[in-house]
């Protein structure tokens, strides 16, 4: 039987707890797998990963904006030299 992990920060990881929840096919009521029951430590990991990703995305966006500003400024200077 397949045991499913948590997907946090781009990786499949085990829960910090040991409790598993049965995954049941509602049509047959057959247990088709087990999934780790998350706990507060797992939630903390997921939240920290999301915040880090958000900060990285904001930094990347700011870098793109700064590059665009530099390009516009350079173009403005070239036009003024004409």
Secondary structure as the mmCIF struct_conf table of DSSP 4:
data_model
#
loop_
_struct_conf.conf_type_id
_struct_conf.id
_struct_conf.beg_label_comp_id
_struct_conf.beg_label_asym_id
_struct_conf.beg_label_seq_id
_struct_conf.end_label_comp_id
_struct_conf.end_label_asym_id
_struct_conf.end_label_seq_id
STRN STRN1 UNK A 2 UNK A 4
STRN STRN2 UNK A 6 UNK A 8
TURN_TY1_P TURN_TY1_P1 UNK A 9 UNK A 10
STRN STRN3 UNK A 11 UNK A 13
BEND BEND1 UNK A 16 UNK A 17
STRN STRN4 UNK A 20 UNK A 24
TURN_TY1_P TURN_TY1_P2 UNK A 26 UNK A 28
STRN STRN5 UNK A 31 UNK A 36
HELX_LH_PP_P HELX_LH_PP_P1 UNK A 37 UNK A 38
HELX_RH_AL_P HELX_RH_AL_P1 UNK A 40 UNK A 80
TURN_TY1_P TURN_TY1_P3 UNK A 81 UNK A 81
#
